[in-house]
Amino acid sequence: MADMKAIQADTREKMTKAIESLENNLSVLRTGRANPGILKKIVVDYYGSTVPIDQVASISTPDARTLVITPWDRGALNPIEKAIRDSDLGLNPNNKGDTIFISLPMLTEERRKDLVKNAKNYAEDARIAVRNIRKHSLDEVKKVEGIGDDEIKRGEADVQKITDEFVARVDSTFQKKEQEILG
């Protein structure tokens, strides 16, 4: 039975990572409100090396439509501005000499639909990851030695129960993000 418990724990751990990956991917999608998370994937060319934006500047949100980026080194202002302009976020940074302001435009209905489509793709990728983990776990259950058919069936049922739980988490995470985007 210890093997079955280990398989279940491993399954939960891997599926939790799939959910975390989904949440990370969804956090960079704009929802119409200023959120520093949308800049998470931007990397800045800083003195010859590329580093994430949050390692060269602080990002704050003074109101619902504005992001303020304050670099720790004034020499990083232009590289940060360039990295934001070159990103696929469609943002227009405004360099004020010591900080960068980004005013977020209202999302159009078409852009909202595109963002929901992206969120759906991320959710589907997470569902596929969960199903792949289930397949691997079911294979592991069948490899456990010294157990009968009843224990194998019970182990498979337990893995399926865990899978159903995580698929429901994927769906609820997606629905929450969809509401934020369309909200």
Disulfide bonds with the S-S distance in Angstrom:
none
